[in-house]
Amino acid sequence: MEALISYARENVVILLFVVIGLGYLVGKLKIAGIGLGPTTGILIVGLVIGLAQIEVPEIIKGLTFTIYLFVLGTMVGPGLVRVLKVSRLSNTW
């Protein structure tokens, strides 16, 4: 296990893709009929792997957080625009 952790510390970019792949698989799991989704699965796997105290460069931290926010925005954005359009049409501002 120590060899795997040391390899991950040396190759952070490969670890990033492993987290994305495992997170996608975790996101596809359904527990009691409720699916987490790939975004939440990746976040959970990233947090679990982060417990191994692997030092990640700041650029990768910033990039992955930005991608996470982008994905959430693209998921929530269309619904927000629909709600705003309906509110505007009914003049309930």
Distance bins in CASP14 RR format, pairs under 12 A and 6 or more apart:
PFRMAT RR
TARGET T0000
AUTHOR 0000-0000-0000
RMODE 2
METHOD distances of the structure
MODEL  1
1 7 0 0 0 0 0 1 0 0 0 0 0
1 8 0 0 0 0 0 1 0 0 0 0 0
1 52 0 0 0 0 1 0 0 0 0 0 0
2 8 0 0 0 0 0 1 0 0 0 0 0
2 9 0 0 0 0 0 1 0 0 0 0 0
2 52 0 0 0 0 0 1 0 0 0 0 0
3 9 0 0 0 0 0 1 0 0 0 0 0
3 10 0 0 0 0 0 1 0 0 0 0 0
4 10 0 0 0 0 0 1 0 0 0 0 0
4 11 0 0 0 0 0 1 0 0 0 0 0
4 14 0 0 0 0 0 1 0 0 0 0 0
4 15 0 0 0 0 0 1 0 0 0 0 0
4 18 0 0 0 0 0 1 0 0 0 0 0
4 49 0 0 0 0 0 1 0 0 0 0 0
4 52 0 0 0 0 1 0 0 0 0 0 0
4 54 0 0 0 0 0 1 0 0 0 0 0
5 11 0 0 0 0 0 1 0 0 0 0 0
5 15 0 0 0 0 1 0 0 0 0 0 0
5 49 0 0 0 0 1 0 0 0 0 0 0
5 50 0 0 0 0 0 1 0 0 0 0 0
5 51 0 0 0 0 0 1 0 0 0 0 0
5 52 1 0 1 0 0 0 0 0 0 0 0
5 53 0 0 0 0 1 0 0 0 0 0 0
5 54 1 0 0 1 0 0 0 0 0 0 0
5 55 0 0 0 0 0 1 0 0 0 0 0
6 15 0 0 0 0 0 1 0 0 0 0 0
6 52 0 0 0 0 0 1 0 0 0 0 0
6 53 0 0 0 0 0 1 0 0 0 0 0
6 54 0 0 0 0 1 0 0 0 0 0 0
6 55 0 0 0 0 0 1 0 0 0 0 0
7 14 0 0 0 0 1 0 0 0 0 0 0
7 15 0 0 0 0 1 0 0 0 0 0 0
7 18 0 0 0 0 0 1 0 0 0 0 0
7 52 0 0 0 0 0 1 0 0 0 0 0
7 54 0 0 0 0 0 1 0 0 0 0 0
8 14 1 0 0 1 0 0 0 0 0 0 0
8 15 1 0 1 0 0 0 0 0 0 0 0
8 16 0 0 0 0 1 0 0 0 0 0 0
8 17 0 0 0 0 0 1 0 0 0 0 0
8 18 1 0 0 1 0 0 0 0 0 0 0
8 19 0 0 0 0 1 0 0 0 0 0 0
8 46 0 0 0 0 0 1 0 0 0 0 0
8 49 1 0 0 1 0 0 0 0 0 0 0
8 50 0 0 0 0 1 0 0 0 0 0 0
8 52 1 0 0 1 0 0 0 0 0 0 0
8 53 0 0 0 0 0 1 0 0 0 0 0
8 54 1 0 1 0 0 0 0 0 0 0 0
8 55 0 0 0 0 0 1 0 0 0 0 0
8 56 0 0 0 0 0 1 0 0 0 0 0
9 15 0 0 0 0 1 0 0 0 0 0 0
9 49 0 0 0 0 0 1 0 0 0 0 0
9 50 0 0 0 0 0 1 0 0 0 0 0
9 52 0 0 0 0 1 0 0 0 0 0 0
9 53 0 0 0 0 1 0 0 0 0 0 0
9 54 1 0 1 0 0 0 0 0 0 0 0
9 55 1 0 0 1 0 0 0 0 0 0 0
9 56 0 0 0 0 1 0 0 0 0 0 0
9 57 0 0 0 0 0 1 0 0 0 0 0
10 54 0 0 0 0 1 0 0 0 0 0 0
10 55 0 0 0 0 0 1 0 0 0 0 0
11 17 0 0 0 0 1 0 0 0 0 0 0
11 18 0 0 0 0 1 0 0 0 0 0 0
11 54 0 0 0 0 0 1 0 0 0 0 0
11 56 0 0 0 0 0 1 0 0 0 0 0
11 60 0 0 0 0 0 1 0 0 0 0 0
12 18 0 0 0 0 0 1 0 0 0 0 0
12 19 0 0 0 0 0 1 0 0 0 0 0
12 49 0 0 0 0 0 1 0 0 0 0 0
12 50 0 0 0 0 0 1 0 0 0 0 0
12 52 0 0 0 0 0 1 0 0 0 0 0
12 54 1 0 0 1 0 0 0 0 0 0 0
12 55 0 0 0 0 1 0 0 0 0 0 0
12 56 1 0 1 0 0 0 0 0 0 0 0
12 57 1 0 0 1 0 0 0 0 0 0 0
12 58 0 0 0 0 0 1 0 0 0 0 0
12 59 0 0 0 0 0 1 0 0 0 0 0
12 60 1 0 0 1 0 0 0 0 0 0 0
12 61 0 0 0 0 0 1 0 0 0 0 0
12 63 0 0 0 0 0 1 0 0 0 0 0
12 64 0 0 0 0 0 1 0 0 0 0 0
13 19 0 0 0 0 0 1 0 0 0 0 0
13 20 0 0 0 0 0 1 0 0 0 0 0
13 56 0 0 0 0 0 1 0 0 0 0 0
13 57 0 0 0 0 1 0 0 0 0 0 0
13 59 0 0 0 0 0 1 0 0 0 0 0
13 60 1 0 0 1 0 0 0 0 0 0 0
13 63 0 0 0 0 0 1 0 0 0 0 0
13 64 0 0 0 0 0 1 0 0 0 0 0
14 20 0 0 0 0 0 1 0 0 0 0 0
14 21 0 0 0 0 0 1 0 0 0 0 0
14 54 0 0 0 0 0 1 0 0 0 0 0
14 60 0 0 0 0 0 1 0 0 0 0 0
15 21 0 0 0 0 0 1 0 0 0 0 0
15 22 0 0 0 0 0 1 0 0 0 0 0
15 45 0 0 0 0 0 1 0 0 0 0 0
15 46 0 0 0 0 1 0 0 0 0 0 0
15 49 1 0 0 1 0 0 0 0 0 0 0
15 50 0 0 0 0 1 0 0 0 0 0 0
15 52 0 0 0 0 1 0 0 0 0 0 0
15 54 1 0 0 1 0 0 0 0 0 0 0
15 55 0 0 0 0 0 1 0 0 0 0 0
15 56 0 0 0 0 1 0 0 0 0 0 0
15 57 0 0 0 0 0 1 0 0 0 0 0
15 60 0 0 0 0 1 0 0 0 0 0 0
15 64 0 0 0 0 0 1 0 0 0 0 0
16 22 0 0 0 0 0 1 0 0 0 0 0
16 23 0 0 0 0 0 1 0 0 0 0 0
16 42 0 0 0 0 0 1 0 0 0 0 0
16 45 0 0 0 0 0 1 0 0 0 0 0
16 46 0 0 0 0 1 0 0 0 0 0 0
16 49 0 0 0 0 1 0 0 0 0 0 0
16 50 0 0 0 0 0 1 0 0 0 0 0
16 54 0 0 0 0 0 1 0 0 0 0 0
16 56 0 0 0 0 1 0 0 0 0 0 0
16 57 0 0 0 0 0 1 0 0 0 0 0
16 59 0 0 0 0 0 1 0 0 0 0 0
16 60 1 0 0 1 0 0 0 0 0 0 0
16 61 0 0 0 0 0 1 0 0 0 0 0
16 62 0 0 0 0 0 1 0 0 0 0 0
16 63 0 0 0 0 1 0 0 0 0 0 0
16 64 1 0 0 1 0 0 0 0 0 0 0
16 67 0 0 0 0 0 1 0 0 0 0 0
17 23 0 0 0 0 0 1 0 0 0 0 0
17 24 0 0 0 0 0 1 0 0 0 0 0
17 42 0 0 0 0 0 1 0 0 0 0 0
17 45 0 0 0 0 0 1 0 0 0 0 0
17 49 0 0 0 0 0 1 0 0 0 0 0
17 60 0 0 0 0 0 1 0 0 0 0 0
17 64 0 0 0 0 0 1 0 0 0 0 0
18 24 0 0 0 0 0 1 0 0 0 0 0
18 25 0 0 0 0 0 1 0 0 0 0 0
18 42 0 0 0 0 0 1 0 0 0 0 0
18 45 0 0 0 0 1 0 0 0 0 0 0
18 46 0 0 0 0 1 0 0 0 0 0 0
18 48 0 0 0 0 0 1 0 0 0 0 0
18 49 1 0 0 1 0 0 0 0 0 0 0
18 52 0 0 0 0 0 1 0 0 0 0 0
18 54 0 0 0 0 0 1 0 0 0 0 0
19 25 0 0 0 0 0 1 0 0 0 0 0
19 26 0 0 0 0 0 1 0 0 0 0 0
19 38 0 0 0 0 0 1 0 0 0 0 0
19 41 0 0 0 0 1 0 0 0 0 0 0
19 42 1 0 0 1 0 0 0 0 0 0 0
19 43 0 0 0 0 1 0 0 0 0 0 0
19 44 0 0 0 0 1 0 0 0 0 0 0
19 45 1 0 1 0 0 0 0 0 0 0 0
19 46 1 0 1 0 0 0 0 0 0 0 0
19 47 0 0 0 0 1 0 0 0 0 0 0
19 48 0 0 0 0 1 0 0 0 0 0 0
19 49 1 0 1 0 0 0 0 0 0 0 0
19 50 0 0 0 0 1 0 0 0 0 0 0
19 52 0 0 0 0 0 1 0 0 0 0 0
19 54 0 0 0 0 0 1 0 0 0 0 0
19 56 0 0 0 0 0 1 0 0 0 0 0
19 60 0 0 0 0 0 1 0 0 0 0 0
19 64 0 0 0 0 1 0 0 0 0 0 0
19 67 0 0 0 0 0 1 0 0 0 0 0
19 68 0 0 0 0 0 1 0 0 0 0 0
20 26 0 0 0 0 0 1 0 0 0 0 0
20 27 0 0 0 0 0 1 0 0 0 0 0
20 38 0 0 0 0 1 0 0 0 0 0 0
20 39 0 0 0 0 0 1 0 0 0 0 0
20 41 0 0 0 0 1 0 0 0 0 0 0
20 42 1 0 1 0 0 0 0 0 0 0 0
20 43 0 0 0 0 0 1 0 0 0 0 0
20 45 0 0 0 0 1 0 0 0 0 0 0
20 46 0 0 0 0 1 0 0 0 0 0 0
20 49 0 0 0 0 0 1 0 0 0 0 0
20 60 0 0 0 0 0 1 0 0 0 0 0
20 64 0 0 0 0 1 0 0 0 0 0 0
20 67 0 0 0 0 1 0 0 0 0 0 0
20 68 0 0 0 0 0 1 0 0 0 0 0
20 71 0 0 0 0 0 1 0 0 0 0 0
21 27 0 0 0 0 1 0 0 0 0 0 0
21 28 0 0 0 0 0 1 0 0 0 0 0
21 38 0 0 0 0 1 0 0 0 0 0 0
21 41 0 0 0 0 1 0 0 0 0 0 0
21 42 1 0 0 1 0 0 0 0 0 0 0
21 45 1 0 0 1 0 0 0 0 0 0 0
21 46 0 0 0 0 0 1 0 0 0 0 0
21 49 0 0 0 0 0 1 0 0 0 0 0
22 28 0 0 0 0 0 1 0 0 0 0 0
22 29 0 0 0 0 0 1 0 0 0 0 0
22 38 0 0 0 0 0 1 0 0 0 0 0
22 41 0 0 0 0 1 0 0 0 0 0 0
22 42 0 0 0 0 1 0 0 0 0 0 0
22 43 0 0 0 0 0 1 0 0 0 0 0
22 44 0 0 0 0 1 0 0 0 0 0 0
22 45 1 0 1 0 0 0 0 0 0 0 0
22 46 0 0 0 0 1 0 0 0 0 0 0
22 47 0 0 0 0 0 1 0 0 0 0 0
22 48 0 0 0 0 1 0 0 0 0 0 0
22 49 0 0 0 0 1 0 0 0 0 0 0
23 29 0 0 0 0 1 0 0 0 0 0 0
23 36 0 0 0 0 1 0 0 0 0 0 0
23 37 0 0 0 0 1 0 0 0 0 0 0
23 38 1 0 0 1 0 0 0 0 0 0 0
23 39 0 0 0 0 1 0 0 0 0 0 0
23 40 0 0 0 0 1 0 0 0 0 0 0
23 41 1 0 1 0 0 0 0 0 0 0 0
23 42 1 0 1 0 0 0 0 0 0 0 0
23 43 0 0 0 0 1 0 0 0 0 0 0
23 44 1 0 0 1 0 0 0 0 0 0 0
23 45 1 0 1 0 0 0 0 0 0 0 0
23 46 1 0 0 1 0 0 0 0 0 0 0
23 47 0 0 0 0 0 1 0 0 0 0 0
23 48 0 0 0 0 1 0 0 0 0 0 0
23 49 0 0 0 0 1 0 0 0 0 0 0
24 36 0 0 0 0 0 1 0 0 0 0 0
24 37 0 0 0 0 1 0 0 0 0 0 0
24 38 1 0 1 0 0 0 0 0 0 0 0
24 39 0 0 0 0 1 0 0 0 0 0 0
24 40 0 0 0 0 0 1 0 0 0 0 0
24 41 1 0 0 1 0 0 0 0 0 0 0
24 42 1 0 0 1 0 0 0 0 0 0 0
24 43 0 0 0 0 0 1 0 0 0 0 0
24 44 0 0 0 0 0 1 0 0 0 0 0
24 45 0 0 0 0 1 0 0 0 0 0 0
24 46 0 0 0 0 0 1 0 0 0 0 0
24 71 0 0 0 0 0 1 0 0 0 0 0
25 36 0 0 0 0 0 1 0 0 0 0 0
25 37 0 0 0 0 0 1 0 0 0 0 0
25 38 0 0 0 0 1 0 0 0 0 0 0
25 41 0 0 0 0 1 0 0 0 0 0 0
25 42 0 0 0 0 1 0 0 0 0 0 0
25 44 0 0 0 0 0 1 0 0 0 0 0
25 45 0 0 0 0 1 0 0 0 0 0 0
26 35 0 0 0 0 1 0 0 0 0 0 0
26 36 1 0 0 1 0 0 0 0 0 0 0
26 37 0 0 0 0 1 0 0 0 0 0 0
26 38 0 0 0 0 1 0 0 0 0 0 0
26 39 0 0 0 0 0 1 0 0 0 0 0
26 40 0 0 0 0 1 0 0 0 0 0 0
26 41 1 0 1 0 0 0 0 0 0 0 0
26 42 1 0 0 1 0 0 0 0 0 0 0
26 43 0 0 0 0 1 0 0 0 0 0 0
26 44 1 0 0 1 0 0 0 0 0 0 0
26 45 1 0 1 0 0 0 0 0 0 0 0
26 46 0 0 0 0 1 0 0 0 0 0 0
26 47 0 0 0 0 0 1 0 0 0 0 0
26 48 0 0 0 0 1 0 0 0 0 0 0
26 49 0 0 0 0 0 1 0 0 0 0 0
27 34 0 0 0 0 0 1 0 0 0 0 0
27 35 1 0 0 1 0 0 0 0 0 0 0
27 36 1 0 1 0 0 0 0 0 0 0 0
27 37 1 0 1 0 0 0 0 0 0 0 0
27 38 1 0 1 0 0 0 0 0 0 0 0
27 39 0 0 0 0 1 0 0 0 0 0 0
27 40 1 0 0 1 0 0 0 0 0 0 0
27 41 1 0 1 0 0 0 0 0 0 0 0
27 42 1 0 0 1 0 0 0 0 0 0 0
27 43 0 0 0 0 1 0 0 0 0 0 0
27 44 0 0 0 0 1 0 0 0 0 0 0
27 45 0 0 0 0 1 0 0 0 0 0 0
28 35 1 0 0 1 0 0 0 0 0 0 0
28 36 0 0 0 0 1 0 0 0 0 0 0
28 37 1 0 0 1 0 0 0 0 0 0 0
28 38 1 0 0 1 0 0 0 0 0 0 0
28 39 0 0 0 0 0 1 0 0 0 0 0
28 40 0 0 0 0 0 1 0 0 0 0 0
28 41 0 0 0 0 1 0 0 0 0 0 0
28 42 0 0 0 0 0 1 0 0 0 0 0
29 35 1 0 0 1 0 0 0 0 0 0 0
29 36 1 0 0 1 0 0 0 0 0 0 0
29 37 0 0 0 0 1 0 0 0 0 0 0
29 38 0 0 0 0 0 1 0 0 0 0 0
29 40 0 0 0 0 0 1 0 0 0 0 0
29 41 0 0 0 0 1 0 0 0 0 0 0
29 44 0 0 0 0 0 1 0 0 0 0 0
29 45 0 0 0 0 0 1 0 0 0 0 0
30 36 0 0 0 0 1 0 0 0 0 0 0
30 37 0 0 0 0 1 0 0 0 0 0 0
31 37 0 0 0 0 0 1 0 0 0 0 0
31 40 0 0 0 0 0 1 0 0 0 0 0
31 41 0 0 0 0 0 1 0 0 0 0 0
34 40 0 0 0 0 0 1 0 0 0 0 0
35 41 0 0 0 0 1 0 0 0 0 0 0
35 44 0 0 0 0 0 1 0 0 0 0 0
36 42 0 0 0 0 1 0 0 0 0 0 0
36 43 0 0 0 0 1 0 0 0 0 0 0
36 44 1 0 0 1 0 0 0 0 0 0 0
36 45 0 0 0 0 0 1 0 0 0 0 0
37 43 0 0 0 0 1 0 0 0 0 0 0
37 44 0 0 0 0 0 1 0 0 0 0 0
37 45 0 0 0 0 0 1 0 0 0 0 0
37 71 0 0 0 0 0 1 0 0 0 0 0
37 72 0 0 0 0 0 1 0 0 0 0 0
37 75 0 0 0 0 1 0 0 0 0 0 0
38 44 0 0 0 0 0 1 0 0 0 0 0
38 45 0 0 0 0 0 1 0 0 0 0 0
38 67 0 0 0 0 0 1 0 0 0 0 0
38 68 0 0 0 0 0 1 0 0 0 0 0
38 71 0 0 0 0 1 0 0 0 0 0 0
38 72 0 0 0 0 0 1 0 0 0 0 0
38 75 0 0 0 0 0 1 0 0 0 0 0
39 45 0 0 0 0 0 1 0 0 0 0 0
39 46 0 0 0 0 0 1 0 0 0 0 0
39 64 0 0 0 0 0 1 0 0 0 0 0
39 67 0 0 0 0 1 0 0 0 0 0 0
39 68 1 0 0 1 0 0 0 0 0 0 0
39 69 0 0 0 0 0 1 0 0 0 0 0
39 70 0 0 0 0 0 1 0 0 0 0 0
39 71 1 0 1 0 0 0 0 0 0 0 0
39 72 1 0 0 1 0 0 0 0 0 0 0
39 73 0 0 0 0 1 0 0 0 0 0 0
39 74 0 0 0 0 1 0 0 0 0 0 0
39 75 1 0 0 1 0 0 0 0 0 0 0
39 76 0 0 0 0 0 1 0 0 0 0 0
40 46 0 0 0 0 0 1 0 0 0 0 0
40 47 0 0 0 0 0 1 0 0 0 0 0
40 68 0 0 0 0 0 1 0 0 0 0 0
40 71 0 0 0 0 0 1 0 0 0 0 0
40 72 0 0 0 0 1 0 0 0 0 0 0
40 75 0 0 0 0 0 1 0 0 0 0 0
41 47 0 0 0 0 1 0 0 0 0 0 0
41 48 0 0 0 0 1 0 0 0 0 0 0
41 49 0 0 0 0 0 1 0 0 0 0 0
41 68 0 0 0 0 0 1 0 0 0 0 0
41 71 0 0 0 0 0 1 0 0 0 0 0
42 48 0 0 0 0 0 1 0 0 0 0 0
42 49 0 0 0 0 0 1 0 0 0 0 0
42 64 0 0 0 0 1 0 0 0 0 0 0
42 65 0 0 0 0 0 1 0 0 0 0 0
42 67 0 0 0 0 1 0 0 0 0 0 0
42 68 1 0 0 1 0 0 0 0 0 0 0
42 71 0 0 0 0 1 0 0 0 0 0 0
42 72 0 0 0 0 0 1 0 0 0 0 0
43 49 0 0 0 0 0 1 0 0 0 0 0
43 50 0 0 0 0 0 1 0 0 0 0 0
43 64 0 0 0 0 1 0 0 0 0 0 0
43 65 0 0 0 0 0 1 0 0 0 0 0
43 67 0 0 0 0 0 1 0 0 0 0 0
43 68 1 0 0 1 0 0 0 0 0 0 0
43 69 0 0 0 0 0 1 0 0 0 0 0
43 71 0 0 0 0 0 1 0 0 0 0 0
43 72 0 0 0 0 0 1 0 0 0 0 0
44 50 0 0 0 0 0 1 0 0 0 0 0
44 51 0 0 0 0 0 1 0 0 0 0 0
45 51 0 0 0 0 0 1 0 0 0 0 0
45 52 0 0 0 0 0 1 0 0 0 0 0
45 64 0 0 0 0 0 1 0 0 0 0 0
46 52 0 0 0 0 0 1 0 0 0 0 0
46 54 0 0 0 0 0 1 0 0 0 0 0
46 56 0 0 0 0 0 1 0 0 0 0 0
46 60 0 0 0 0 0 1 0 0 0 0 0
46 61 0 0 0 0 0 1 0 0 0 0 0
46 64 0 0 0 0 1 0 0 0 0 0 0
46 65 0 0 0 0 0 1 0 0 0 0 0
46 68 0 0 0 0 0 1 0 0 0 0 0
47 64 0 0 0 0 0 1 0 0 0 0 0
47 68 0 0 0 0 0 1 0 0 0 0 0
48 54 0 0 0 0 0 1 0 0 0 0 0
49 56 0 0 0 0 1 0 0 0 0 0 0
49 64 0 0 0 0 0 1 0 0 0 0 0
50 56 0 0 0 0 1 0 0 0 0 0 0
50 61 0 0 0 0 0 1 0 0 0 0 0
50 64 0 0 0 0 0 1 0 0 0 0 0
54 60 0 0 0 0 0 1 0 0 0 0 0
54 61 0 0 0 0 0 1 0 0 0 0 0
55 61 0 0 0 0 0 1 0 0 0 0 0
56 62 0 0 0 0 1 0 0 0 0 0 0
56 63 0 0 0 0 0 1 0 0 0 0 0
56 64 0 0 0 0 1 0 0 0 0 0 0
56 65 0 0 0 0 0 1 0 0 0 0 0
57 63 0 0 0 0 1 0 0 0 0 0 0
57 64 0 0 0 0 0 1 0 0 0 0 0
58 64 0 0 0 0 0 1 0 0 0 0 0
58 65 0 0 0 0 0 1 0 0 0 0 0
59 65 0 0 0 0 0 1 0 0 0 0 0
59 66 0 0 0 0 0 1 0 0 0 0 0
60 66 0 0 0 0 0 1 0 0 0 0 0
60 67 0 0 0 0 0 1 0 0 0 0 0
61 67 0 0 0 0 0 1 0 0 0 0 0
61 68 0 0 0 0 0 1 0 0 0 0 0
62 68 0 0 0 0 1 0 0 0 0 0 0
62 69 0 0 0 0 1 0 0 0 0 0 0
62 70 0 0 0 0 0 1 0 0 0 0 0
63 69 0 0 0 0 0 1 0 0 0 0 0
63 70 0 0 0 0 0 1 0 0 0 0 0
64 70 0 0 0 0 0 1 0 0 0 0 0
64 71 0 0 0 0 0 1 0 0 0 0 0
65 71 0 0 0 0 0 1 0 0 0 0 0
65 72 0 0 0 0 0 1 0 0 0 0 0
66 72 0 0 0 0 0 1 0 0 0 0 0
66 73 0 0 0 0 0 1 0 0 0 0 0
67 73 0 0 0 0 0 1 0 0 0 0 0
67 74 0 0 0 0 0 1 0 0 0 0 0
68 74 0 0 0 0 0 1 0 0 0 0 0
68 75 0 0 0 0 0 1 0 0 0 0 0
69 75 0 0 0 0 0 1 0 0 0 0 0
69 76 0 0 0 0 0 1 0 0 0 0 0
69 77 0 0 0 0 0 1 0 0 0 0 0
70 76 0 0 0 0 0 1 0 0 0 0 0
70 77 0 0 0 0 0 1 0 0 0 0 0
71 77 0 0 0 0 0 1 0 0 0 0 0
72 80 0 0 0 0 0 1 0 0 0 0 0
73 79 0 0 0 0 0 1 0 0 0 0 0
73 80 0 0 0 0 1 0 0 0 0 0 0
73 81 0 0 0 0 0 1 0 0 0 0 0
74 80 0 0 0 0 0 1 0 0 0 0 0
74 81 0 0 0 0 0 1 0 0 0 0 0
76 82 0 0 0 0 0 1 0 0 0 0 0
76 83 0 0 0 0 0 1 0 0 0 0 0
77 83 0 0 0 0 1 0 0 0 0 0 0
77 84 0 0 0 0 1 0 0 0 0 0 0
77 85 0 0 0 0 0 1 0 0 0 0 0
78 84 0 0 0 0 0 1 0 0 0 0 0
78 85 0 0 0 0 0 1 0 0 0 0 0
79 85 0 0 0 0 1 0 0 0 0 0 0
79 86 0 0 0 0 1 0 0 0 0 0 0
79 87 0 0 0 0 0 1 0 0 0 0 0
80 86 0 0 0 0 0 1 0 0 0 0 0
80 87 0 0 0 0 0 1 0 0 0 0 0
81 87 0 0 0 0 0 1 0 0 0 0 0
81 88 0 0 0 0 0 1 0 0 0 0 0
82 88 0 0 0 0 0 1 0 0 0 0 0
82 89 0 0 0 0 0 1 0 0 0 0 0
83 89 0 0 0 0 0 1 0 0 0 0 0
83 90 0 0 0 0 0 1 0 0 0 0 0
83 92 0 0 0 0 0 1 0 0 0 0 0
84 90 0 0 0 0 0 1 0 0 0 0 0
84 92 0 0 0 0 0 1 0 0 0 0 0
84 93 0 0 0 0 1 0 0 0 0 0 0
86 92 0 0 0 0 1 0 0 0 0 0 0
86 93 0 0 0 0 0 1 0 0 0 0 0
87 93 1 0 0 1 0 0 0 0 0 0 0
END
